[in-house]
Amino acid sequence: MEKHRNRREFIKNAAAGTALVALGGAIYRIAGDDLTRKARAETRGDGRKRLPPGQKVLSKLRAMGGQAGSSKTADFKLKVYGECDNPFELDWQGLLELPQSDVIADVHCVTGWSVLGANWRGVLVSKLAAIAKTTKSARHVIFEAAHGYTANVPFKEATAPNVLIAHRLEDKALRRSNGSPVRVVVPDLYFWKSSKWITGIKFVKRDEPGYWETRGYHNHGDPWKEERYG
């Protein structure tokens, strides 16, 4: 409980724009003011501000912990199943043989930092859903990861054109701390929804709150609405 309480206090500070991070024994602000000011002046195509409330900009993706899975491509298996007519499983080679997509997307961590314009490469979840032949009863997607971690996303948002199973970032293989060999990227929800060390995609009729959702985080996680807590 103490660990979760400390994390909650950190998130509250981040939302207030005062989040700090300790590096090498010193305290540094987690964002460059110039990057943050510029992003706050920009607007997305859907009319929303590019930078959600309570966020500051980092130049690089931060590793946010979690119990790591195997980073060996030889160990990689992705099970795609649930409310679909053609469940299947992919190994590493099978994933690479599918059509690959490059998505340039911003990502936003619930702790208060954002990375803008990150270049991700992988396979769109919508492509995997099409191969699986999802049924009309599929209303939600559960992203399963190592050691039982799960994150729940509505089907429509999980199959948006910028959501993918990514294996490269800035034309480099993912680092283990960032989910190597493969992670989910759901840019328009807080980054805890983008499960690292992904092992499965389950299409379900009824919502199944995931690891953080059952520990007090918001069930949806829209950064522009600051849906941090349930």
CYANA upper distance limits for C-alpha pairs under 8 A (distance plus 0.5 A):
  1 MET  CA      5 ARG  CA      6.57
  2 GLU  CA      6 ASN  CA      6.60
  3 LYS  CA      7 ARG  CA      6.78
  4 HIS  CA      8 ARG  CA      6.62
  5 ARG  CA      9 GLU  CA      6.76
  6 ASN  CA     10 PHE  CA      6.76
  7 ARG  CA     11 ILE  CA      6.77
  8 ARG  CA     12 LYS  CA      6.74
  9 GLU  CA     13 ASN  CA      6.83
 10 PHE  CA     14 ALA  CA      6.69
 10 PHE  CA     19 ALA  CA      7.51
 10 PHE  CA    111 THR  CA      7.37
 11 ILE  CA     15 ALA  CA      6.62
 11 ILE  CA     19 ALA  CA      8.27
 11 ILE  CA    110 VAL  CA      7.16
 11 ILE  CA    111 THR  CA      5.20
 11 ILE  CA    112 GLY  CA      7.43
 12 LYS  CA     16 ALA  CA      6.94
 12 LYS  CA    111 THR  CA      8.49
 13 ASN  CA     17 GLY  CA      7.04
 13 ASN  CA     18 THR  CA      5.92
 13 ASN  CA     19 ALA  CA      5.86
 14 ALA  CA     18 THR  CA      5.95
 14 ALA  CA     19 ALA  CA      4.64
 14 ALA  CA     20 LEU  CA      8.29
 14 ALA  CA     54 GLY  CA      7.15
 14 ALA  CA     55 GLN  CA      7.94
 14 ALA  CA    111 THR  CA      5.97
 14 ALA  CA    112 GLY  CA      5.13
 14 ALA  CA    113 TRP  CA      8.46
 15 ALA  CA     19 ALA  CA      8.16
 15 ALA  CA     53 PRO  CA      8.10
 15 ALA  CA     54 GLY  CA      4.89
 15 ALA  CA     55 GLN  CA      7.43
 15 ALA  CA    111 THR  CA      7.77
 15 ALA  CA    112 GLY  CA      6.37
 16 ALA  CA     54 GLY  CA      6.47
 17 GLY  CA     54 GLY  CA      5.98
 17 GLY  CA     55 GLN  CA      7.34
 17 GLY  CA     56 LYS  CA      7.89
 17 GLY  CA    112 GLY  CA      7.78
 19 ALA  CA     29 ARG  CA      7.53
 19 ALA  CA     30 ILE  CA      7.32
 19 ALA  CA    111 THR  CA      8.13
 19 ALA  CA    112 GLY  CA      7.28
 20 LEU  CA     27 ILE  CA      7.17
 20 LEU  CA     28 TYR  CA      6.55
 20 LEU  CA     29 ARG  CA      5.48
 20 LEU  CA     30 ILE  CA      6.21
 21 VAL  CA     27 ILE  CA      6.45
 21 VAL  CA     28 TYR  CA      6.31
 21 VAL  CA     29 ARG  CA      6.98
 21 VAL  CA     30 ILE  CA      6.63
 22 ALA  CA     26 ALA  CA      6.15
 22 ALA  CA     27 ILE  CA      5.24
 22 ALA  CA     28 TYR  CA      6.95
 23 LEU  CA     27 ILE  CA      6.83
 23 LEU  CA     28 TYR  CA      7.60
 30 ILE  CA     56 LYS  CA      7.66
 30 ILE  CA     57 VAL  CA      8.02
 30 ILE  CA     58 LEU  CA      7.05
 30 ILE  CA    113 TRP  CA      7.45
 31 ALA  CA     35 LEU  CA      8.06
 31 ALA  CA     36 THR  CA      7.52
 31 ALA  CA     56 LYS  CA      5.84
 31 ALA  CA     57 VAL  CA      5.34
 31 ALA  CA     58 LEU  CA      5.38
 31 ALA  CA     59 SER  CA      8.32
 31 ALA  CA    113 TRP  CA      7.70
 32 GLY  CA     36 THR  CA      6.79
 32 GLY  CA     56 LYS  CA      8.15
 32 GLY  CA     57 VAL  CA      6.86
 32 GLY  CA     58 LEU  CA      7.15
 33 ASP  CA     37 ARG  CA      6.55
 33 ASP  CA     56 LYS  CA      8.37
 33 ASP  CA     57 VAL  CA      8.34
 34 ASP  CA     38 LYS  CA      6.68
 35 LEU  CA     39 ALA  CA      6.72
 35 LEU  CA     57 VAL  CA      6.47
 35 LEU  CA     58 LEU  CA      8.29
 36 THR  CA     40 ARG  CA      6.69
 36 THR  CA     51 LEU  CA      8.44
 36 THR  CA     56 LYS  CA      5.95
 36 THR  CA     57 VAL  CA      5.58
 37 ARG  CA     41 ALA  CA      7.07
 38 LYS  CA     42 GLU  CA      7.31
 39 ALA  CA     50 ARG  CA      6.61
 39 ALA  CA     51 LEU  CA      6.24
 39 ALA  CA     57 VAL  CA      8.39
 40 ARG  CA     49 LYS  CA      7.15
 40 ARG  CA     50 ARG  CA      7.00
 40 ARG  CA     51 LEU  CA      5.97
 41 ALA  CA     49 LYS  CA      8.03
 41 ALA  CA     50 ARG  CA      8.34
 42 GLU  CA     49 LYS  CA      6.61
 42 GLU  CA     50 ARG  CA      5.98
 42 GLU  CA     51 LEU  CA      8.20
 43 THR  CA     47 GLY  CA      6.52
 43 THR  CA     48 ARG  CA      6.27
 43 THR  CA     49 LYS  CA      4.92
 43 THR  CA     50 ARG  CA      5.45
 44 ARG  CA     48 ARG  CA      5.91
 44 ARG  CA     49 LYS  CA      6.41
 44 ARG  CA     50 ARG  CA      5.74
 48 ARG  CA    224 TRP  CA      8.29
 51 LEU  CA     55 GLN  CA      7.08
 51 LEU  CA     56 LYS  CA      8.34
 51 LEU  CA    114 SER  CA      8.28
 52 PRO  CA    223 PRO  CA      6.24
 52 PRO  CA    224 TRP  CA      5.27
 52 PRO  CA    226 GLU  CA      8.31
 53 PRO  CA    223 PRO  CA      7.81
 53 PRO  CA    224 TRP  CA      6.72
 53 PRO  CA    225 LYS  CA      8.45
 53 PRO  CA    226 GLU  CA      7.40
 54 GLY  CA    112 GLY  CA      6.56
 54 GLY  CA    226 GLU  CA      8.41
 55 GLN  CA    108 HIS  CA      8.00
 55 GLN  CA    112 GLY  CA      5.10
 55 GLN  CA    113 TRP  CA      5.72
 55 GLN  CA    114 SER  CA      6.73
 56 LYS  CA    112 GLY  CA      6.73
 56 LYS  CA    113 TRP  CA      5.42
 56 LYS  CA    114 SER  CA      6.43
 57 VAL  CA    113 TRP  CA      6.14
 57 VAL  CA    114 SER  CA      5.30
 57 VAL  CA    115 VAL  CA      6.30
 57 VAL  CA    116 LEU  CA      7.80
 58 LEU  CA    113 TRP  CA      6.85
 58 LEU  CA    114 SER  CA      6.38
 58 LEU  CA    115 VAL  CA      5.83
 58 LEU  CA    116 LEU  CA      8.40
 59 SER  CA    115 VAL  CA      6.63
 59 SER  CA    116 LEU  CA      8.16
 60 LYS  CA    115 VAL  CA      6.78
 61 LEU  CA    115 VAL  CA      6.73
 62 ARG  CA    178 ASN  CA      8.28
 63 ALA  CA    177 SER  CA      6.01
 63 ALA  CA    178 ASN  CA      6.11
 64 MET  CA    177 SER  CA      8.29
 64 MET  CA    178 ASN  CA      8.40
 65 GLY  CA    177 SER  CA      7.52
 67 GLN  CA    146 ALA  CA      7.86
 67 GLN  CA    147 HIS  CA      7.51
 68 ALA  CA    146 ALA  CA      7.30
 68 ALA  CA    176 ARG  CA      8.13
 68 ALA  CA    177 SER  CA      7.94
 68 ALA  CA    179 GLY  CA      7.87
 68 ALA  CA    197 TRP  CA      7.29
 69 GLY  CA    145 ALA  CA      8.44
 69 GLY  CA    146 ALA  CA      5.59
 69 GLY  CA    147 HIS  CA      7.83
 69 GLY  CA    179 GLY  CA      8.35
 69 GLY  CA    197 TRP  CA      5.99
 70 SER  CA     75 ASP  CA      7.27
 70 SER  CA     76 PHE  CA      8.27
 70 SER  CA    180 SER  CA      8.30
 70 SER  CA    181 PRO  CA      8.43
 70 SER  CA    197 TRP  CA      7.94
 71 SER  CA     75 ASP  CA      8.23
 71 SER  CA    176 ARG  CA      6.43
 71 SER  CA    179 GLY  CA      8.18
 71 SER  CA    180 SER  CA      5.55
 71 SER  CA    181 PRO  CA      5.68
 71 SER  CA    197 TRP  CA      8.23
 72 LYS  CA     76 PHE  CA      7.32
 72 LYS  CA    180 SER  CA      8.45
 72 LYS  CA    181 PRO  CA      7.22
 73 THR  CA     92 TRP  CA      6.39
 73 THR  CA    181 PRO  CA      6.64
 74 ALA  CA     91 ASP  CA      8.37
 74 ALA  CA     92 TRP  CA      7.35
 76 PHE  CA     91 ASP  CA      6.21
 76 PHE  CA     92 TRP  CA      6.25
 76 PHE  CA    181 PRO  CA      8.02
 76 PHE  CA    199 THR  CA      8.06
 77 LYS  CA     89 GLU  CA      7.29
 77 LYS  CA     90 LEU  CA      6.12
 77 LYS  CA     91 ASP  CA      5.23
 77 LYS  CA     92 TRP  CA      7.41
 77 LYS  CA    199 THR  CA      6.58
 77 LYS  CA    200 GLY  CA      8.49
 78 LEU  CA     89 GLU  CA      5.96
 78 LEU  CA     90 LEU  CA      5.54
 78 LEU  CA     91 ASP  CA      6.99
 78 LEU  CA    198 ILE  CA      7.71
 78 LEU  CA    199 THR  CA      5.29
 78 LEU  CA    200 GLY  CA      5.56
 78 LEU  CA    201 ILE  CA      7.94
 79 LYS  CA     87 PRO  CA      8.35
 79 LYS  CA     88 PHE  CA      6.71
 79 LYS  CA     89 GLU  CA      4.92
 79 LYS  CA     90 LEU  CA      7.05
 79 LYS  CA    199 THR  CA      6.88
 79 LYS  CA    200 GLY  CA      4.99
 79 LYS  CA    201 ILE  CA      6.69
 79 LYS  CA    202 LYS  CA      8.43
 80 VAL  CA     87 PRO  CA      6.11
 80 VAL  CA     88 PHE  CA      5.91
 80 VAL  CA     89 GLU  CA      6.42
 80 VAL  CA    128 LEU  CA      8.13
 80 VAL  CA    132 ALA  CA      7.52
 80 VAL  CA    200 GLY  CA      6.32
 80 VAL  CA    201 ILE  CA      5.32
 80 VAL  CA    202 LYS  CA      6.51
 81 TYR  CA     86 ASN  CA      8.17
 81 TYR  CA     87 PRO  CA      5.01
 81 TYR  CA     88 PHE  CA      7.06
 81 TYR  CA    132 ALA  CA      7.71
 81 TYR  CA    200 GLY  CA      8.43
 81 TYR  CA    201 ILE  CA      6.98
 81 TYR  CA    202 LYS  CA      5.63
 81 TYR  CA    203 PHE  CA      6.84
 82 GLY  CA     87 PRO  CA      7.63
 82 GLY  CA    202 LYS  CA      5.64
 82 GLY  CA    203 PHE  CA      5.19
 82 GLY  CA    204 VAL  CA      6.47
 83 GLU  CA    134 THR  CA      6.35
 83 GLU  CA    135 THR  CA      6.27
 83 GLU  CA    137 SER  CA      7.01
 83 GLU  CA    138 ALA  CA      5.90
 83 GLU  CA    202 LYS  CA      8.18
 83 GLU  CA    203 PHE  CA      5.59
 83 GLU  CA    204 VAL  CA      6.12
 83 GLU  CA    205 LYS  CA      7.61
 84 CYS  CA    132 ALA  CA      6.25
 84 CYS  CA    133 LYS  CA      5.77
 84 CYS  CA    134 THR  CA      4.35
 84 CYS  CA    135 THR  CA      5.60
 84 CYS  CA    138 ALA  CA      8.11
 84 CYS  CA    203 PHE  CA      7.70
 85 ASP  CA    132 ALA  CA      6.83
 85 ASP  CA    133 LYS  CA      5.84
 85 ASP  CA    134 THR  CA      6.78
 85 ASP  CA    135 THR  CA      7.44
 86 ASN  CA    131 ILE  CA      7.57
 86 ASN  CA    132 ALA  CA      4.99
 86 ASN  CA    133 LYS  CA      6.17
 86 ASN  CA    134 THR  CA      8.23
 87 PRO  CA    132 ALA  CA      5.78
 87 PRO  CA    133 LYS  CA      8.49
 88 PHE  CA    132 ALA  CA      7.38
 90 LEU  CA     94 GLY  CA      5.79
 90 LEU  CA     95 LEU  CA      6.50
 91 ASP  CA     95 LEU  CA      6.76
 92 TRP  CA     96 LEU  CA      6.94
 93 GLN  CA     97 GLU  CA      6.71
 94 GLY  CA     98 LEU  CA      7.21
 95 LEU  CA    123 VAL  CA      7.95
 96 LEU  CA    100 GLN  CA      7.83
 98 LEU  CA    123 VAL  CA      7.52
 99 PRO  CA    123 VAL  CA      7.06
100 GLN  CA    121 ARG  CA      7.34
100 GLN  CA    122 GLY  CA      5.80
100 GLN  CA    123 VAL  CA      5.64
100 GLN  CA    124 LEU  CA      8.14
101 SER  CA    121 ARG  CA      6.15
101 SER  CA    122 GLY  CA      6.02
101 SER  CA    123 VAL  CA      6.34
101 SER  CA    124 LEU  CA      7.22
102 ASP  CA    119 ASN  CA      7.33
102 ASP  CA    120 TRP  CA      6.18
102 ASP  CA    121 ARG  CA      5.02
102 ASP  CA    122 GLY  CA      7.25
103 VAL  CA    119 ASN  CA      6.37
103 VAL  CA    120 TRP  CA      5.69
103 VAL  CA    121 ARG  CA      6.81
103 VAL  CA    162 ASN  CA      6.65
104 ILE  CA    117 GLY  CA      5.95
104 ILE  CA    118 ALA  CA      5.89
104 ILE  CA    119 ASN  CA      4.96
104 ILE  CA    120 TRP  CA      6.65
105 ALA  CA    116 LEU  CA      7.18
105 ALA  CA    117 GLY  CA      5.56
105 ALA  CA    118 ALA  CA      5.85
105 ALA  CA    119 ASN  CA      7.11
105 ALA  CA    120 TRP  CA      8.03
105 ALA  CA    162 ASN  CA      7.86
105 ALA  CA    187 PRO  CA      6.76
106 ASP  CA    114 SER  CA      7.60
106 ASP  CA    115 VAL  CA      6.17
106 ASP  CA    116 LEU  CA      4.71
106 ASP  CA    117 GLY  CA      5.66
106 ASP  CA    118 ALA  CA      6.51
106 ASP  CA    187 PRO  CA      6.53
107 VAL  CA    114 SER  CA      6.09
107 VAL  CA    115 VAL  CA      5.95
107 VAL  CA    116 LEU  CA      7.01
107 VAL  CA    118 ALA  CA      8.28
107 VAL  CA    186 VAL  CA      8.42
107 VAL  CA    187 PRO  CA      5.53
107 VAL  CA    188 ASP  CA      7.72
107 VAL  CA    190 TYR  CA      7.91
107 VAL  CA    191 PHE  CA      6.93
108 HIS  CA    112 GLY  CA      7.88
108 HIS  CA    113 TRP  CA      6.58
108 HIS  CA    114 SER  CA      4.83
108 HIS  CA    115 VAL  CA      7.16
108 HIS  CA    187 PRO  CA      7.81
108 HIS  CA    188 ASP  CA      8.41
108 HIS  CA    189 LEU  CA      7.87
108 HIS  CA    190 TYR  CA      5.91
108 HIS  CA    191 PHE  CA      6.11
108 HIS  CA    223 PRO  CA      7.59
109 CYS  CA    113 TRP  CA      5.90
109 CYS  CA    114 SER  CA      6.54
109 CYS  CA    190 TYR  CA      5.91
109 CYS  CA    191 PHE  CA      5.34
109 CYS  CA    192 TRP  CA      7.53
110 VAL  CA    190 TYR  CA      6.17
110 VAL  CA    191 PHE  CA      7.28
110 VAL  CA    192 TRP  CA      7.91
110 VAL  CA    223 PRO  CA      8.16
110 VAL  CA    228 ARG  CA      7.01
118 ALA  CA    169 LEU  CA      7.69
118 ALA  CA    170 GLU  CA      7.33
119 ASN  CA    169 LEU  CA      6.20
119 ASN  CA    170 GLU  CA      5.54
119 ASN  CA    171 ASP  CA      7.95
120 TRP  CA    166 ALA  CA      6.70
120 TRP  CA    167 HIS  CA      8.16
120 TRP  CA    168 ARG  CA      6.26
120 TRP  CA    169 LEU  CA      5.22
120 TRP  CA    170 GLU  CA      6.94
120 TRP  CA    171 ASP  CA      8.13
121 ARG  CA    164 LEU  CA      8.47
121 ARG  CA    166 ALA  CA      5.88
121 ARG  CA    167 HIS  CA      6.68
121 ARG  CA    168 ARG  CA      5.55
121 ARG  CA    169 LEU  CA      6.99
121 ARG  CA    171 ASP  CA      8.00
122 GLY  CA    164 LEU  CA      6.60
122 GLY  CA    165 ILE  CA      5.88
122 GLY  CA    166 ALA  CA      4.63
122 GLY  CA    167 HIS  CA      6.04
122 GLY  CA    168 ARG  CA      7.30
123 VAL  CA    127 LYS  CA      7.50
123 VAL  CA    128 LEU  CA      8.08
123 VAL  CA    164 LEU  CA      5.86
123 VAL  CA    165 ILE  CA      5.71
123 VAL  CA    166 ALA  CA      7.04
124 LEU  CA    128 LEU  CA      7.21
124 LEU  CA    159 THR  CA      8.13
124 LEU  CA    161 PRO  CA      7.68
124 LEU  CA    162 ASN  CA      7.92
124 LEU  CA    163 VAL  CA      6.40
124 LEU  CA    164 LEU  CA      4.54
124 LEU  CA    165 ILE  CA      6.64
125 VAL  CA    129 ALA  CA      6.61
125 VAL  CA    158 ALA  CA      7.36
125 VAL  CA    159 THR  CA      5.97
125 VAL  CA    160 ALA  CA      8.42
125 VAL  CA    163 VAL  CA      6.57
125 VAL  CA    164 LEU  CA      5.55
125 VAL  CA    165 ILE  CA      6.93
126 SER  CA    130 ALA  CA      6.66
126 SER  CA    158 ALA  CA      8.15
126 SER  CA    159 THR  CA      4.95
126 SER  CA    160 ALA  CA      7.35
126 SER  CA    161 PRO  CA      7.65
126 SER  CA    163 VAL  CA      8.26
126 SER  CA    164 LEU  CA      8.44
127 LYS  CA    131 ILE  CA      6.82
128 LEU  CA    132 ALA  CA      6.62
129 ALA  CA    133 LYS  CA      6.58
129 ALA  CA    134 THR  CA      6.34
129 ALA  CA    159 THR  CA      8.08
130 ALA  CA    134 THR  CA      7.16
134 THR  CA    138 ALA  CA      6.99
134 THR  CA    203 PHE  CA      7.97
137 SER  CA    204 VAL  CA      7.95
137 SER  CA    205 LYS  CA      5.96
138 ALA  CA    155 PHE  CA      7.38
138 ALA  CA    203 PHE  CA      6.00
138 ALA  CA    204 VAL  CA      5.61
138 ALA  CA    205 LYS  CA      5.48
139 ARG  CA    154 PRO  CA      6.75
139 ARG  CA    155 PHE  CA      5.61
139 ARG  CA    156 LYS  CA      8.23
139 ARG  CA    203 PHE  CA      7.81
139 ARG  CA    204 VAL  CA      6.61
139 ARG  CA    205 LYS  CA      5.65
139 ARG  CA    206 ARG  CA      7.25
139 ARG  CA    207 ASP  CA      8.15
140 HIS  CA    152 ASN  CA      7.48
140 HIS  CA    153 VAL  CA      6.33
140 HIS  CA    154 PRO  CA      4.79
140 HIS  CA    155 PHE  CA      4.79
140 HIS  CA    156 LYS  CA      8.36
140 HIS  CA    158 ALA  CA      8.44
140 HIS  CA    203 PHE  CA      6.47
140 HIS  CA    204 VAL  CA      5.85
140 HIS  CA    205 LYS  CA      6.88
140 HIS  CA    206 ARG  CA      7.20
140 HIS  CA    207 ASP  CA      6.37
141 VAL  CA    152 ASN  CA      6.34
141 VAL  CA    153 VAL  CA      5.82
141 VAL  CA    154 PRO  CA      6.51
141 VAL  CA    155 PHE  CA      5.89
141 VAL  CA    158 ALA  CA      7.08
141 VAL  CA    201 ILE  CA      7.25
141 VAL  CA    202 LYS  CA      6.15
141 VAL  CA    203 PHE  CA      5.22
141 VAL  CA    204 VAL  CA      6.64
142 ILE  CA    150 THR  CA      6.95
142 ILE  CA    151 ALA  CA      6.23
142 ILE  CA    152 ASN  CA      5.10
142 ILE  CA    153 VAL  CA      6.97
142 ILE  CA    201 ILE  CA      6.37
142 ILE  CA    202 LYS  CA      5.53
142 ILE  CA    203 PHE  CA      6.94
142 ILE  CA    204 VAL  CA      7.89
142 ILE  CA    208 GLU  CA      7.74
142 ILE  CA    210 GLY  CA      8.33
143 PHE  CA    150 THR  CA      5.97
143 PHE  CA    151 ALA  CA      5.75
143 PHE  CA    152 ASN  CA      6.86
143 PHE  CA    153 VAL  CA      8.43
143 PHE  CA    184 VAL  CA      8.29
143 PHE  CA    195 SER  CA      7.03
143 PHE  CA    198 ILE  CA      7.59
143 PHE  CA    199 THR  CA      8.37
143 PHE  CA    200 GLY  CA      6.49
143 PHE  CA    201 ILE  CA      5.44
143 PHE  CA    202 LYS  CA      7.05
144 GLU  CA    148 GLY  CA      7.35
144 GLU  CA    149 TYR  CA      6.48
144 GLU  CA    150 THR  CA      5.10
144 GLU  CA    151 ALA  CA      7.34
144 GLU  CA    195 SER  CA      7.79
144 GLU  CA    198 ILE  CA      6.41
144 GLU  CA    199 THR  CA      6.06
144 GLU  CA    200 GLY  CA      5.20
144 GLU  CA    201 ILE  CA      6.60
144 GLU  CA    202 LYS  CA      8.01
145 ALA  CA    149 TYR  CA      5.55
145 ALA  CA    150 THR  CA      6.55
145 ALA  CA    195 SER  CA      6.86
145 ALA  CA    196 LYS  CA      6.97
145 ALA  CA    197 TRP  CA      5.93
145 ALA  CA    198 ILE  CA      4.68
145 ALA  CA    199 THR  CA      5.33
145 ALA  CA    200 GLY  CA      7.07
146 ALA  CA    196 LYS  CA      8.41
146 ALA  CA    197 TRP  CA      6.26
146 ALA  CA    198 ILE  CA      7.04
146 ALA  CA    199 THR  CA      6.98
149 TYR  CA    195 SER  CA      8.31
149 TYR  CA    210 GLY  CA      7.74
149 TYR  CA    211 TYR  CA      6.24
150 THR  CA    195 SER  CA      7.67
150 THR  CA    210 GLY  CA      5.24
150 THR  CA    211 TYR  CA      5.96
151 ALA  CA    192 TRP  CA      8.07
151 ALA  CA    193 LYS  CA      5.82
151 ALA  CA    194 SER  CA      8.05
151 ALA  CA    195 SER  CA      7.11
151 ALA  CA    209 PRO  CA      7.45
151 ALA  CA    210 GLY  CA      4.98
151 ALA  CA    211 TYR  CA      6.92
151 ALA  CA    212 TRP  CA      8.11
151 ALA  CA    213 GLU  CA      8.27
152 ASN  CA    193 LYS  CA      7.53
152 ASN  CA    207 ASP  CA      7.61
152 ASN  CA    208 GLU  CA      6.82
152 ASN  CA    209 PRO  CA      6.28
152 ASN  CA    210 GLY  CA      6.16
152 ASN  CA    219 ASN  CA      8.23
153 VAL  CA    157 GLU  CA      7.14
153 VAL  CA    158 ALA  CA      6.31
153 VAL  CA    193 LYS  CA      7.85
153 VAL  CA    220 HIS  CA      7.57
154 PRO  CA    158 ALA  CA      6.56
154 PRO  CA    207 ASP  CA      8.42
155 PHE  CA    159 THR  CA      6.64
155 PHE  CA    203 PHE  CA      8.30
156 LYS  CA    160 ALA  CA      6.81
157 GLU  CA    163 VAL  CA      8.50
158 ALA  CA    163 VAL  CA      6.78
158 ALA  CA    186 VAL  CA      7.49
159 THR  CA    163 VAL  CA      6.79
162 ASN  CA    186 VAL  CA      7.78
162 ASN  CA    187 PRO  CA      7.58
163 VAL  CA    184 VAL  CA      8.02
163 VAL  CA    185 VAL  CA      6.12
163 VAL  CA    186 VAL  CA      5.47
163 VAL  CA    187 PRO  CA      7.31
164 LEU  CA    184 VAL  CA      6.43
164 LEU  CA    185 VAL  CA      5.99
164 LEU  CA    186 VAL  CA      7.60
165 ILE  CA    182 VAL  CA      7.06
165 ILE  CA    183 ARG  CA      6.19
165 ILE  CA    184 VAL  CA      5.11
165 ILE  CA    185 VAL  CA      6.88
166 ALA  CA    182 VAL  CA      6.04
166 ALA  CA    183 ARG  CA      5.91
166 ALA  CA    184 VAL  CA      6.47
166 ALA  CA    185 VAL  CA      7.11
167 HIS  CA    173 ALA  CA      6.58
167 HIS  CA    174 LEU  CA      6.41
167 HIS  CA    180 SER  CA      7.53
167 HIS  CA    181 PRO  CA      6.32
167 HIS  CA    182 VAL  CA      5.10
167 HIS  CA    183 ARG  CA      7.17
168 ARG  CA    172 LYS  CA      5.71
168 ARG  CA    173 ALA  CA      4.99
168 ARG  CA    174 LEU  CA      5.78
169 LEU  CA    173 ALA  CA      6.85
169 LEU  CA    174 LEU  CA      6.47
173 ALA  CA    180 SER  CA      7.94
173 ALA  CA    181 PRO  CA      7.80
174 LEU  CA    178 ASN  CA      6.70
174 LEU  CA    179 GLY  CA      7.11
174 LEU  CA    180 SER  CA      5.43
174 LEU  CA    181 PRO  CA      6.62
174 LEU  CA    182 VAL  CA      7.72
175 ARG  CA    179 GLY  CA      7.10
175 ARG  CA    180 SER  CA      5.87
175 ARG  CA    181 PRO  CA      8.13
176 ARG  CA    180 SER  CA      4.85
176 ARG  CA    181 PRO  CA      7.50
178 ASN  CA    183 ARG  CA      8.28
178 ASN  CA    196 LYS  CA      7.17
179 GLY  CA    183 ARG  CA      5.82
179 GLY  CA    195 SER  CA      8.36
179 GLY  CA    196 LYS  CA      4.70
179 GLY  CA    197 TRP  CA      5.19
179 GLY  CA    198 ILE  CA      8.20
180 SER  CA    196 LYS  CA      7.96
180 SER  CA    197 TRP  CA      6.66
181 PRO  CA    197 TRP  CA      7.30
182 VAL  CA    196 LYS  CA      7.40
182 VAL  CA    197 TRP  CA      6.23
182 VAL  CA    198 ILE  CA      6.60
183 ARG  CA    194 SER  CA      7.34
183 ARG  CA    195 SER  CA      6.29
183 ARG  CA    196 LYS  CA      4.88
183 ARG  CA    197 TRP  CA      5.94
183 ARG  CA    198 ILE  CA      5.78
184 VAL  CA    194 SER  CA      5.14
184 VAL  CA    195 SER  CA      5.73
184 VAL  CA    196 LYS  CA      6.88
184 VAL  CA    198 ILE  CA      7.27
185 VAL  CA    191 PHE  CA      8.28
185 VAL  CA    193 LYS  CA      8.44
185 VAL  CA    194 SER  CA      5.28
185 VAL  CA    195 SER  CA      8.02
186 VAL  CA    190 TYR  CA      8.45
186 VAL  CA    191 PHE  CA      7.63
186 VAL  CA    193 LYS  CA      7.16
186 VAL  CA    194 SER  CA      5.90
187 PRO  CA    191 PHE  CA      7.71
187 PRO  CA    194 SER  CA      8.44
188 ASP  CA    222 ASP  CA      7.38
188 ASP  CA    223 PRO  CA      7.83
189 LEU  CA    193 LYS  CA      7.14
189 LEU  CA    220 HIS  CA      8.12
189 LEU  CA    221 GLY  CA      5.92
189 LEU  CA    222 ASP  CA      5.44
189 LEU  CA    223 PRO  CA      6.55
190 TYR  CA    194 SER  CA      8.37
190 TYR  CA    221 GLY  CA      5.92
190 TYR  CA    222 ASP  CA      6.77
190 TYR  CA    223 PRO  CA      6.27
192 TRP  CA    212 TRP  CA      8.33
193 LYS  CA    221 GLY  CA      8.37
209 PRO  CA    213 GLU  CA      5.87
209 PRO  CA    214 THR  CA      6.60
209 PRO  CA    219 ASN  CA      6.98
210 GLY  CA    214 THR  CA      6.58
211 TYR  CA    215 ARG  CA      7.29
212 TRP  CA    216 GLY  CA      7.12
212 TRP  CA    217 TYR  CA      6.07
213 GLU  CA    217 TYR  CA      5.13
213 GLU  CA    218 HIS  CA      6.36
213 GLU  CA    219 ASN  CA      5.82
213 GLU  CA    230 GLY  CA      7.96
216 GLY  CA    229 TYR  CA      6.33
216 GLY  CA    230 GLY  CA      6.03
217 TYR  CA    221 GLY  CA      8.39
217 TYR  CA    228 ARG  CA      6.27
217 TYR  CA    229 TYR  CA      4.66
217 TYR  CA    230 GLY  CA      5.60
218 HIS  CA    227 GLU  CA      6.14
218 HIS  CA    228 ARG  CA      5.77
218 HIS  CA    229 TYR  CA      4.67
218 HIS  CA    230 GLY  CA      4.30
219 ASN  CA    229 TYR  CA      8.41
219 ASN  CA    230 GLY  CA      6.74
220 HIS  CA    227 GLU  CA      7.43
221 GLY  CA    226 GLU  CA      7.84
221 GLY  CA    227 GLU  CA      5.26
221 GLY  CA    228 ARG  CA      6.53
222 ASP  CA    226 GLU  CA      6.64
222 ASP  CA    227 GLU  CA      5.79
222 ASP  CA    228 ARG  CA      8.39
223 PRO  CA    227 GLU  CA      6.63
223 PRO  CA    228 ARG  CA      8.17
